[in-house]
Amino acid sequence: MKILQIMAGGAHGGAETAFIDTCLALQEAGEEIIVATRRNPRNERLNKAGIPVFVLPFGGGMDVYTPWRLTRIIRKTRPDLVQSWMGRAAAKIPADHAGVPVLSRLGNQYKMKNFARSDYFLAITPMIRDYLIANGIAPERVRHINNFAETELDPIPLNRANFDTPERAPLLIALGRLHEAKAFDTLLKALAKVPEAYLWIAGEGPDRGILESLRNELDLKDRVRFLGWRNDRAALLKTADLCVFPSREEAFGTVFVQAWAQRTPLIASMADGPRQFVRDGEDGILFPIDDVDSLAQAIRTALDNPSLRENLVENGYRRYEREFTKAACVKVYQEYYHDIVQGRCSKT
């Protein structure tokens, strides 16, 4: 099956990572993938996999070029299905899309006006699926499909000395865009209450300067490393003793799946995404959003209890294998695609 995948996101971010991983996984599974997206360094991975990439601006309301160009791309490539990712890409779907069915993937509760030309919907959490149905979308036009995470077999831990981190010090890893929604400021404040622990933050974003200033104000410069955007998440997770996922806002949050996949004990906030999936005390430790004391206590509890960490790891890995592997998620994607193209999903 030929599928045109449309993404208008930025250079970095969770949705953007999921987009690339899903396109590559579908191509590997035998689907023919075509991509329309902005000019970004991530496109190199698609090019290396032999996936054609059309570069478009995906500008604001005055951008009429993008939908015009998408019409031409659809007519030239003749896909069986068009899939958009997030609201901006869905809003650029042209009125003339040659009768090709349009599937829109929602990673959050976006404004529904952007999806006027969408025939079918993919929700990455049960809560987003419920949101769509509450907004008048027929249940048979919506399917919930998890994000997946790939696991590397026995990734080699990084040399802590290269990051000026003692070999025996408790090490926390946090992954994500440096943005207010990710609550890395809460994590830094909690770290100040756990004086023996070190923290690596892997990510980039607009709040880097603010977070570096806060680190210095809290006298944490000796124990916190900002690593920038990284593509070796498996090795980072393998190196760390705990993965902390402190988000204020998180519709899904692939980080918790990645922690499970790499058998790293998980501490996560009760943001929408994690609290729909993580079972407190069983495969992760949950704490209230922005509760610095509760987060600090969760870190201490995990560090002080090897048997607890072992249970979190084993239970989390079982959840990963059952629900979040690439093979399991790609199979569901393909089933949904075929149901749409073969007319087994009603448009009304």
Secondary structure, 3 states (H helix, E strand, C coil): CEEEEEECCCCCCHHHHHHHHHHHHHHHCCCEEEEEECCCCCHHHHHHCCCCEEECCCCCCCCCHHHHHHHHHHHHHCCCEEEEEHHHHHHCCCCCCCCCCEEEEECCCCCHHHHCCCCEEEECCHHHHHHHHHCCCCHHHEEECCCCCCCCCCCCCCCHHHHCCCCCCCEEEEECCCCHHHCHHHHHHHHCCCCCCEEEEEECCCCHHHHHHHHHHCCCCCCEEEEECCCCHHHHHHHCCEEEECCCCCCCCHHHHHHHHCCCCEEEECCHHHHHHCCECCCEEEECCCCHHHHHHHHHHHHHCHHHHHHHHHHHHHHHHHHCCHHHHHHHHHHHHHHHHCCCCCCC
